[in-house]
């Protein structure tokens, strides 16, 4: 029997090789979050490797991780500079850069832009994540944290702008090669990093070299973020349970195992759907709420008088203890920023996001209702934990009026700042008080206490 197949027409959507490879070979992407599928062992092994690196770098504390960060933090800049000069010399780079620097003012009226901008800043600078507080706690007490904050913020902005030129120069080149407009090529999130950019790299001479530089840069950036997050949890546990300080390696090992176990869901066939769900909910609403609460509590409530319940400028005075007395204009500016402008801006972004909230999607795939419910639980779980902890602390203070309980919880701990004399925490012998053993047992080995003390011969 002869079959006439000449009239058979197969309509297929053309996909670039990088998208086919990433979606089918790397991810083994299922049809939706409902279809979990099995574990992609290649991804699971990569996840093991990542956590092994994190464990080895953090097991000895900031002394070891600090040395590693010198490389992981500086290497991306080297790669960005190399990719920049390579990108701007490609045909079509000009169109890509023009697309990047030409603003679309109408987008400012949408909540998504403001929300994405806030999430980007919270990812880049990590406010309200605990990482800044943790890492800064290892500074000397009189370290100029104000200067550090300016350097970090400005360098972050400049790096983001520069990285945009690097990305869009090669995107313009891809648009030129495909003979399409730049906006047809632009993707976001994982699509940009693992589909669009590899597609460009594959078209360049010596493609393996550019691919290695780009993906190794992504690895170092991811490790930096993981270092800060895990160090935050580790430091919190060790500060809460000082007896575990001698077993820090085991604490980091246990947390690494826990982190790997929690990440297994992202290595399944439905991993990309879970990743998008977490990205939309976990790193958005809860972080904004926590940041708003931090601003309000620090600027309005910290150091509250117990009896009069009046506000004091204790936080400002504490900052000046560390970096020196500042001018009235300086104090007025930052007081306004902390008390009014910053929380108001964050509230605006949060409300705007809620008003224009849309359920999670990936392309044409719409998440089921239960998945969005899980997302909201993920979003508010960290906030609920903080509230429960506050209730617990209020309940542990007995035989005091409620207002006085709140006031007591607004005070800094007795251990805040460098003690004027370690002999204040006396055992009866000044020599013993200043001994390394005493310092270690009482957690005074934090580098923030690295100042010179003078001890009296008698107490």
N, C-alpha and C positions, 0 to 999 in steps of 0.2 A: 504494500500500500504506500502510495506516495502522498506525503503531507505537504500541502502548500503553506509554507511559513512566511511567505513574502509579505503577507498582510498583518503579521503579528507585530504589534508595536509595544514596546516596553518603556513605560515612563519611569525614569529614575531621577532622583535629585543628586546632582553631582556634588561630591564632597571631596575636599582636599585630602591627600594621603595622610597628613598629620592628624586630621580629625578621625579618620578611620582607624589609624593605629592607636591613638589615645583612647578612643571610645570602646573599641572592640578588643584590642589585644592587651592594653594596659589595664583598663578598668573592668572589662567584661561587663559593661553596663547592662543592667536588667531593664525591664519595661517600666518599673516604678518602685517606689519605696515599699510597696506591699510585697514585692518579690525579692526577698533578701538574697536568695541564692546561697552559694558557698563562699568560702574564704578564697581570695586570690592570693595564693601563697607567695607569689613574687612581691606583692605589696606588703604582705605580712612580714616577709624577711627584711624588706627595706625598712619597715617600721621597727623591727628588732634592732637593726643596725643603727638607726637614728637614736633610739633610747640607750643603746650601749655607749655611743659617743657621748651623749648627755651625761650618763652615769659616770663615765671615766673622767669627764671634765669637772664635774661638780662634787665628786666623792671626797675631795680634800678641801672643799670650801672655796671661797673667793680667791684664795691664794693661787689655786690651780686654774680655775675658770677665768680669772683676770688675765692670765698670760695667754690663754687661748683666744680671748676676746680681742686682744691686740691684732690678731690675724683675721678673725672672722668679721670684725668691724671695719677693718681697713681694706681688705681684699675686694669687697664689692665696689669700692670707689675706683680701684685700679681697673676693674673690668668695665665699669661704666665709662670711664675715660676712653678705654680702647674701643668699646662698642660705639661710642659717640663719634669718634673720628672716622671709624669705618662706615657708620650709618650715613653721615652727612655727605659722604663722597659717592653715595649710590644714586642712580637716576630715580627721580620721583621723590627724593627726600624733601625737597622744597615744599611740595604739595602736602606732604604729611605734616611737616612742621607748621605750615600755615593753618592747616585744619586744627592743630593743637592750640595755637595761640589766638585763634579767632573765637571770641566768646559768643555764646548764644544766651543773651540776657533773659529770654523768656523762661529758661530752665530754672532761674532763681525763684520762680513762683511755684515750683513743685516741691513737695516735701521730700521726695526721694533724693534730690541733690543735696539738701541740707543734712539729711540723715546720713547719706554716704560720706559727706565731708566730715561729719562728726565721728563716724565710725573709723574713717581713715586716720584722723588725728588721734583717736583713742588707741588705734593699733600702733601708730608710729611712735607716739610719745608715752603710751601706757599710763595715762592718768587714771586713777580709780581702779587699777588692776593690782596695785600693791607692789609692783616691781620697783617703782621709783623710791618708795618709802624704804623698801628692803635694802636696795643697793646704797642709798644715801646713808643708811644707818651704819655703814662701814667706813664712812668718812670721819675725819677728825671733827671734833665738836665745832671748832672755829673755821671750818672750811667754808669758803664763800659760795654757799649754795645758790645765792641770787645770781652771781656771775655764771655759775654752771647752768642754771635754768635758761638763761638768755642764750648761751652758746648752743645748748642742745636744741632749743626751739628754733633758733635762726638757722642752724645747720640742717635741721630736719626739713624746713621749708625750702631751702636752697637745693637740697638733695632731691626732694620730690620734683621740683621744677626741672632740674637738670635731667633726672631720669625720664621725664616726659619727653624731652627732646630726643633722648636715646631711643625710646620706644617708637615714637611717631615718625622718626626719620626712616626706620626700617619698615614701618607699616606703609608709609608713602611709597617705598620701593616695591612692596608687595602689590599695592594697588596699581602701580605702573606696569608691573609684570603681567598682572591679570587683566589690565585694561579696564578697570572699574574705578568708581569713585572711592575715596578714602573711607567714607562712612559705611561702605559695604564690607570693608575688611575689618573694621574695629570690633573687637570683642571685649569681654570683661571677665574678671576673676580667673579661674583655671583655664578658660578658653584662650585668653590672651597669652598666658605663660606657657601652656602646653600644646596649643594648636597653632595660633597665628604666628608667634615668634619662631617656633621650630620650622614652620612652613617657609619663613623667610630665610632662616639659616641654611636650609637645605638647598637654596638657590645660590648661595654664596660660594666663591672659591674657598678651598680648604674648609669645607663645612664641618668636619669633625672638631676642628680647633674651636670654632665659634660656638658650637653646641656645648663643648666641654666647659668653656669659660662661662657661658650663660647659666647652665644648670648647676655648675659648682657654686656660682654666685648665689643662686636661689637656695642651695643647701646651707651655705654659711649664714644667710639671712634668717632662715628657719631655725637654725641652731641657736643664733643669738636670742631670738624670741623665746625659745624653749628654755634656754639657760635662765633667763630672767623669771619666767613663770615658775619653774621648779624651785629655783632658789628662794622665791617668795614663800612658797608653801613650806619648804625645809626650814627656813629661818623662823617662821611662825611657830612651827612645832617645837623647835629647839628652844625658843624663847619661853614657850609655855611649859615645857618640860626640860629644865636645864640639865637634869641627870642624863639625858640622852646625848649631850654634847660629845661625850667620849665615844659614842657609837654612831656618829654622824654618817659614816660610810654605809652602815646598815639602814639608817633612815632613808638615805638617798636611794639605796637599792630597793627598798620596799616601795617607795613612791614611784620609782621607775617601772617596777613590775605592775603597780596599780595603773599608772598612766598607759602602759602598753595594753593592758587588759581593756581599759576604756576605749582605746583606739581601734580595737579589733573590728568593731562594727563598721568602721570606715574602709576596711580592706575587703569587704564583701562585694558582691555584684551590685548591691544597692548602696554602696558606700558614698558615691557622689551625691545621692539624694539626701542621705543623712548629713553629709558635710554642708550642703547648701542650707538645710534646715537649721543646723547649729549656727551657721554663719549669719543667717537672717535674724535669729532670735537671741542666741546667747551673747553675741557681741554687740547688741544694739540697745534694747530697752533697759536691761538691768544695769549695764555700765553707766548709762545716762542717769538713771535714778540714783545710783550710788554716788556718782560725781556731784549731783545736786545736793544730796544729803551731806556729803563731805564739806562742800562750800558753806552751806547754811550752819552746820554744827561748828565748824572751825571759826567762821567769821562772826557768828551771832551768839553762840552758846559756850564756846570753850572758855574756861576760867570764870564761869558765872559765880557771883557772890552767893554764899549759902543763905545768909539771913535776908539781905535786901533784895536778892534775886535780880540785881542790876548787872548789866553787861560791862565787862572790862576789856581793855585793849591788850589782853594778856598775850594773844598770839603774836601781835605786832612787837610787843616787848621781848618775847622769846626769840623772835627772828633777829632783833637788834642785839640780843645777847650773843648771838652766834656770829653776826657779820659786822657789828658795830652800829652806832647810832646814825640814823639817816635824817634827812631834812624833813620839814613839815610837809612840803609838796609831795615828796616821795611817799610818805606815810599816807597822805590823803588819797593819792592816786591808787595805791594798792588796796587801801581799805575799801574804796569805791568798787574796784575790780572784784574783790573777794565777796563783798556783801551784796552788791547789786548787779553789776553788769554780767559777770560770769554765770551766776545761777539763773538770771533772767534769760540769758541766751540759751542755756541748756534746757530750761523749761519750755521755751519757744520751740526749739528743735524737737523735744519730746512730744509736745502736744501736736505739732505739725505732723509728725510721723504717725501718731495715733489717728488723726483726722483722715489722712490719706492712706491708711493701712490697707494693704492688699495681701491676700494669702500667698504663701510661697509658691513659686513656679520655677521650672527649668525649661526654657524654650516654650514648647506648646504643652508640656506636661504640667497639670495642675495637681497639687498635693491633696490627698483626701482630708476630710474634716479632722479625723483623729490625729493625723500627723501635725496639723496646725495646733491642736489642743496640746499635744506633747511639746510643741515649740513654745507655747505660752508658759507651760510648766517650767521648761528650761529657763525661760526669760526671767521669771519671778522667783525661782528657787533661791538664788543667792541673796535676794532682798529679804525673803522670808527668814532665812537663817540668821541674818543680822537682827531682824526684829525679835526673833525668839531669844537670841543671846541677850538683847537689851532687857527683855522681860525677865529672863533668868537673873540677871545682875540686879534688877530692881527688887526681885523677891528675896535675894540673899541679904539685902540690907534691911534689918528688922528694927522695930521700935523707933522709927523716924518718920516724920511726915513725908508725903509723896514728893512735894516740891524740894525738900531737903535731899531726898534720895537722888533726884535728878541732878541737883547741884553738885553733889559729891561725885557723881559719875562724869561730870564735866571737867573735873580737875585732872591735871597730869599726875602720873604716878610719882611716887617719892624718888624713884630711880632715874627720873628724866634728867638729862644733861650730865656733865661731868661733876661728880661730887667735889666740893671745895677741898675736902681732905678725906682720903679713904679711911682715916682714923675715926670718922664720924660713925662708920659701920664697925664699931670696935669689938674686939674680943677681949680687950683689956691690955693687950701688948701691942704698942705701935709697930714694932718690927714685924709681928705676925700679921697685923692688919695689912701691911704693905707687901706681904710676901706674894709670890706668883701663885702659890697654891690657894691662898685666900681669894686673890683676884679671880682665879679660874672658877672656884666653887661658887662665888657670888656673881658670876657672869659679868665681871668688870673687864673682861678681856676683849670686849667689843672695841674696835678701833676708834669709835667716837669718844672714848675715854682717854685717848692718847694725848694727854697734856701733862705738863710737868707739875708735880705736886711737891709741897714742902710739908714735912711732918713735924709736929711738935714732939718734944721729948717726954712730955707728960700730958696726961689726959685728965 
